[in-house]
Each structure stands twice: as C-alpha cells, then as structure tokens.
Amino acid sequence: MFGNDWDQVLEEELKKPYFIHLQQWLNQEYEEHVVYPPRECVYEALRLTSHQNTRVVILGQDPYHGQGQAHGLSFSVRPGVRIPPSLRNIYKELSSDLSIPVPHTGTLTPWAEQGVLLLNNVLTVREGAAGSHQGKGWESFTDTVIQALNARQNPLVFILWGSHAQRKGSSIDNTRHEVIKSVHPSPLSARRGFFGSRPFSATNRFLEHHGQVPIQWNI
C-alpha cells in the first residue's frame, strides 16, 4: 500500500473496522463528489517518507480544497500552482531564518524526500468544503502514525504550528524528541509569533546535535 516500512508498521491499523469503513465511505465520496487530493495521492506523504527515514514531522490540518492544489503533502501544492498564503509565510520565515532565497514553487517534495513527513491530520477533503472529511476516521489513523514515530528511540523533530497541531501532538515525548511550537503561519496569525520563530535552524541544530544530517531546506 505504501511501498516501504509503513506497510509493516501500520499493518494492524489497516485491518481495524474503522479504517475499513473509512475506505468504503471514501469510495463513495470519490464516486459522487470531487475530492482532493486525487485518490492516488492520498498517502503520498507516507510513500515518500518511510517510517525509518522520517527525521522531521510537519503537521498540517486538512488538504487544500481548491482545484489542482492538494497532492498529499501538508502545506504543499502541485507544480505550477500559485503558492498559498500560509506557505508564502513559511517561505518568508525560511528565508529570514536561513538567509536563503524564497522558493518559486510551492511543491515541497524535496523536503519529503529528505525525511520530512508532511502529514495532514485528515488526508482528504471535498472540493470547496474545508473540514468536510473530519470525524470520519482519518484522525485515528494519523494519531497512530504519530504514535509510531513517537515510539522510536532515535530522536525526531515535530513541528507543530497552531493550536490544532499542538493538540494533535500533545502526547509526543519531548524528553526524547524535539517539539517546536508556534502560532500557525496563516496570514491571520503569523505576525503573532510565527515570524521570527526560526523553526528551520532549530530543527537542523537538533539533528546535528544528534549526529544526523541537517535538512537542505532550499527548494
């Protein structure tokens, strides 16, 4: 299903009644409505970033619900798509933090390929209807993903932007892992503590301190 070690890590989860019911419900949703991301991209984050290779987790909420945007990675959009406001603010902070040029693409695949798991809380959404697939089972599935990473002995960085992500990550063992928190990069909140939070350099310092290769954040 994922093509890497997540197949073994999540094997029992995929057999649970709630997950089977979720897949059946999704089949109907994709038949009757326009749903994002495309079906083949729903698990893109887990396919690109294996359990063993994950070094950083950036938690998002829902996929983008506009046409052609979502492709299975939190905050990321397909190549050629206009960069959304929250991602634009992430790029501003990235440039300020690490003195690198602001990227011209909103596609974060290069981060995922280096071990940055770009995981949304809910993995699908109906077109034009933010939050429409909440409460259907995805939250339990992504909780299990987070707990599987939390249980690892080698330390990770969890980046939690906004109260929703911070609630989702409240059980992470911060004696072993690094938990970086700030307000959400949304234009509504970014100036209340996201700008100037320097999460990218903090992530790399932690990784290097634990003998890991830093993330090349430039795209």
Disulfide bonds with the S-S distance in Angstrom:
none
